[in-house]
Amino acid sequence: MINCLVVDDEQHAIDVLVHYISQTPYLHLVKSTTSPIEAMQILNMQKIDLVFLDIQMPEISGLDIARTIQGKSKVIMTTAYSEFAAEGFDLEVVDYLLKPIPMPRFFRAVQRVLNMITTSVTISRQEETIDDDYIFVKTEFKGKMLKINLKEIEYIEGMKNYVAIYHAGQKTMALLNMKDLEERLPKKYFFRVHKSYIVSVNKITAVEGNQIVLKNVKAEILLGETYKSGFFDLMKHKLMG
């Protein structure tokens, strides 16, 4: 649920936004106010994910409020004057809605906020939980299951009906297939580089031709032609020169 605050010095403009918010399942109206000073107090005291800000208001303008809260809450500007758009976007507001605001245009703006927040939460969860995340695998020994911490996995090798998981200097044979593991492992940290290999991205120290070099691993890990394009797409934001 996205917690919202509506700030506008005209009550009829607030009423329109409050109605739109009530029609949007993932939005929750925390408060609406005609006072920018009250709005600042609310923003200091409560968790607000999204602020609908009118620009021209007495005492404090919406642009002033946006400068003050920059980064703390997402901002959608609302105004009857298009000349403020450039300054609004300089403040990295999510969107700029011209009054009177049609409902379809409102929905496009809040959908953008939803996408931004969802992406941010997903990335944050991956970053926070990788150290503690783990899998349980059925081993080649009947009735035995083994817990393997994801941060300890160096690479995985496919072997017909089994996979060999190399982790923390150990080798565990598990009754799994490569496709199931590829789908289960977080893509930010594990990448399939060959039909027979999945590697931990954090363990990569070099790429030499068609070979992936992993930290403290002597095995030759091949980079298959089918997977090469996807691999370099993953790495391109880290490439220099």
C-alpha positions as CSV (number, residue, x, y, z in Angstrom):
1,M,0.0,0.0,0.0
2,I,1.3,3.5,-0.9
3,N,0.6,6.1,1.7
4,C,-0.4,9.4,0.2
5,L,-0.7,13.0,1.2
6,V,-2.6,15.6,-0.8
7,V,-1.6,19.3,-0.5
8,D,-3.5,22.0,-2.3
9,D,-4.9,25.4,-1.2
10,E,-8.1,24.8,-3.1
11,Q,-10.6,22.3,-1.6
12,H,-12.2,21.3,-4.9
13,A,-8.9,20.3,-6.3
14,I,-8.3,18.1,-3.2
15,D,-11.7,16.5,-3.6
16,V,-10.8,15.4,-7.1
17,L,-7.6,13.7,-6.0
18,V,-9.2,12.2,-3.0
19,H,-11.8,10.6,-5.2
20,Y,-9.2,9.2,-7.6
21,I,-7.2,7.8,-4.7
22,S,-10.2,6.1,-3.3
23,Q,-10.6,4.4,-6.7
24,T,-7.1,3.1,-6.8
25,P,-6.6,-0.1,-4.7
26,Y,-2.9,0.3,-3.9
27,L,-3.2,3.9,-2.7
28,H,-4.0,4.9,0.9
29,L,-4.9,8.5,1.8
30,V,-3.2,9.4,5.0
31,K,-4.3,13.1,5.0
32,S,-5.3,15.9,2.8
33,T,-4.7,19.5,3.7
34,T,-5.0,23.1,2.3
35,S,-2.1,24.2,4.5
36,P,1.5,23.7,3.3
37,I,2.7,24.3,6.9
38,E,0.5,21.4,8.2
39,A,1.8,19.3,5.3
40,M,5.4,19.8,6.4
41,Q,4.5,18.8,9.9
42,I,2.8,15.6,8.6
43,L,5.8,14.8,6.4
44,N,8.1,15.1,9.5
45,M,5.9,13.0,11.7
46,Q,4.6,10.2,9.4
47,K,5.8,7.9,6.7
48,I,4.5,9.3,3.5
49,D,5.3,7.4,0.3
50,L,3.7,9.8,-2.2
51,V,2.8,13.5,-2.1
52,F,0.4,15.2,-4.5
53,L,1.7,18.8,-4.4
54,D,0.0,21.9,-5.7
55,I,2.7,24.4,-6.8
56,Q,1.2,27.9,-6.1
57,M,0.2,28.1,-2.5
58,P,0.4,30.8,0.2
59,E,3.2,30.8,2.7
60,I,5.2,27.9,1.1
61,S,5.1,26.9,-2.5
62,G,4.9,23.3,-3.6
63,L,8.4,23.6,-5.1
64,D,9.8,24.7,-1.7
65,I,8.2,21.6,-0.1
66,A,9.6,19.4,-2.9
67,R,13.1,20.8,-2.2
68,T,12.8,20.1,1.5
69,I,11.6,16.5,1.2
70,Q,13.7,15.6,-1.9
71,G,14.4,11.8,-1.7
72,K,12.2,11.2,1.3
73,S,8.9,10.8,-0.5
74,K,7.9,10.5,-4.2
75,V,6.3,13.7,-5.5
76,I,3.6,14.3,-8.2
77,M,3.1,18.0,-8.9
78,T,-0.4,19.3,-9.6
79,T,-1.0,22.8,-11.1
80,A,-2.9,24.8,-13.6
81,Y,0.3,26.4,-15.0
82,S,2.5,24.5,-17.3
83,E,5.4,27.0,-17.0
84,F,6.5,25.3,-13.8
85,A,7.1,21.9,-15.3
86,A,10.8,22.3,-16.0
87,E,11.6,23.4,-12.5
88,G,9.5,20.5,-11.2
89,F,11.4,17.9,-13.2
90,D,14.7,19.5,-12.0
91,L,13.6,18.4,-8.6
92,E,13.2,14.9,-9.8
93,V,9.4,14.8,-9.2
94,V,7.8,11.6,-10.6
95,D,5.2,13.4,-12.8
96,Y,3.6,16.8,-13.4
97,L,-0.2,16.9,-13.7
98,L,-2.0,19.8,-15.3
99,K,-5.4,20.7,-13.9
100,P,-8.1,19.8,-14.5
101,I,-6.6,16.3,-14.1
102,P,-8.3,13.5,-16.1
103,M,-8.5,10.2,-14.3
104,P,-6.6,8.2,-17.0
105,R,-3.7,10.7,-16.7
106,F,-3.8,10.3,-12.9
107,F,-3.6,6.5,-13.2
108,R,-0.6,6.7,-15.5
109,A,1.2,8.9,-13.0
110,V,0.5,6.7,-9.9
111,Q,1.3,3.5,-11.9
112,R,4.7,5.0,-12.5
113,V,5.1,5.5,-8.7
114,L,4.0,1.9,-8.1
115,N,6.6,0.6,-10.5
116,M,9.4,2.7,-9.0
117,I,8.5,1.6,-5.4
118,T,8.1,-2.1,-6.4
119,T,11.5,-2.1,-8.2
120,S,13.2,-0.4,-5.3
121,V,11.7,-2.9,-2.7
122,T,12.7,-5.9,-4.9
123,I,16.3,-4.7,-5.2
124,S,16.5,-3.8,-1.5
125,R,15.2,-7.3,-0.5
126,Q,17.8,-9.0,-2.7
127,E,20.6,-6.9,-1.2
128,E,19.5,-7.4,2.3
129,T,18.7,-11.2,2.3
130,I,21.5,-12.7,0.1
131,D,23.8,-13.3,3.1
132,D,21.1,-15.1,5.0
133,D,19.3,-16.8,2.1
134,Y,19.7,-20.6,1.6
135,I,18.3,-23.6,-0.1
136,F,17.6,-27.2,1.1
137,V,18.6,-29.9,-1.4
138,K,17.9,-33.6,-1.6
139,T,21.3,-35.3,-1.7
140,E,22.3,-38.6,-3.3
141,F,21.9,-40.2,0.1
142,K,18.4,-41.4,0.7
143,G,16.5,-39.4,3.2
144,K,19.2,-36.8,3.6
145,M,18.6,-33.1,2.9
146,L,21.3,-30.5,3.2
147,K,21.1,-26.7,3.9
148,I,23.4,-24.7,1.6
149,N,23.9,-21.0,2.2
150,L,23.7,-19.1,-1.1
151,K,26.6,-16.8,-0.3
152,E,28.9,-19.9,0.0
153,I,28.0,-21.3,-3.5
154,E,30.9,-20.9,-6.0
155,Y,29.4,-22.7,-9.0
156,I,27.0,-25.5,-10.0
157,E,27.6,-28.1,-12.6
158,G,24.9,-30.1,-14.3
159,M,25.3,-33.9,-14.4
160,K,22.3,-35.5,-16.1
161,N,19.8,-36.3,-13.3
162,Y,22.0,-34.6,-10.7
163,V,23.8,-31.3,-10.1
164,A,27.0,-30.8,-8.3
165,I,26.9,-27.8,-6.0
166,Y,30.4,-26.5,-5.1
167,H,30.2,-24.4,-1.9
168,A,32.6,-23.4,0.8
169,G,35.2,-25.9,-0.5
170,Q,32.7,-28.8,-0.6
171,K,30.9,-30.7,-3.3
172,T,27.3,-31.7,-2.8
173,M,25.5,-33.9,-5.3
174,A,21.8,-33.0,-5.4
175,L,18.7,-34.5,-7.1
176,L,17.9,-31.4,-9.0
177,N,18.1,-30.1,-12.6
178,M,19.7,-27.0,-13.9
179,K,16.5,-25.3,-15.0
180,D,14.9,-25.6,-11.5
181,L,18.0,-24.2,-9.8
182,E,18.3,-21.4,-12.4
183,E,14.8,-20.3,-11.6
184,R,15.2,-20.6,-7.8
185,L,18.5,-18.7,-7.5
186,P,18.4,-14.8,-7.5
187,K,19.4,-13.6,-10.9
188,K,21.4,-10.7,-9.5
189,Y,23.8,-13.1,-7.9
190,F,23.8,-16.2,-10.1
191,F,24.1,-16.6,-13.8
192,R,23.9,-19.5,-16.2
193,V,27.0,-19.2,-18.4
194,H,26.8,-22.7,-20.1
195,K,24.3,-25.5,-20.4
196,S,26.3,-27.2,-17.7
197,Y,27.3,-24.3,-15.4
198,I,25.7,-21.7,-13.2
199,V,28.2,-19.4,-11.4
200,S,28.1,-17.0,-8.5
201,V,28.6,-13.6,-10.0
202,N,30.4,-12.4,-6.8
203,K,33.0,-15.2,-7.2
204,I,34.0,-14.2,-10.8
205,T,37.6,-12.7,-10.9
206,A,38.2,-12.8,-14.6
207,V,37.0,-13.7,-18.1
208,E,39.7,-15.2,-20.3
209,G,38.3,-15.9,-23.8
210,N,35.5,-18.4,-23.3
211,Q,36.5,-19.3,-19.7
212,I,35.2,-17.9,-16.5
213,V,37.7,-17.7,-13.7
214,L,36.3,-18.0,-10.2
215,K,38.0,-17.0,-6.9
216,N,39.8,-20.0,-5.3
217,V,38.4,-22.4,-8.0
218,K,40.7,-24.4,-10.3
219,A,38.0,-25.9,-12.4
220,E,37.6,-24.6,-16.0
221,I,34.1,-23.0,-16.3
222,L,33.2,-22.5,-19.9
223,L,31.2,-19.5,-21.2
224,G,28.9,-21.0,-23.8
225,E,28.0,-19.1,-27.0
226,T,24.3,-19.3,-26.3
227,Y,24.8,-17.6,-22.9
228,K,27.6,-15.1,-23.9
229,S,25.3,-12.2,-25.0
230,G,23.2,-12.4,-21.8
231,F,26.3,-12.6,-19.7
232,F,27.9,-9.5,-21.1
233,D,24.6,-7.6,-20.9
234,L,24.6,-8.4,-17.2
235,M,28.2,-7.2,-16.9
236,K,28.1,-4.2,-19.2
237,H,27.4,-1.6,-16.4
238,K,30.7,-2.7,-14.8
239,L,32.8,-2.7,-18.0
240,M,35.5,0.0,-18.3
241,G,37.2,0.9,-21.6
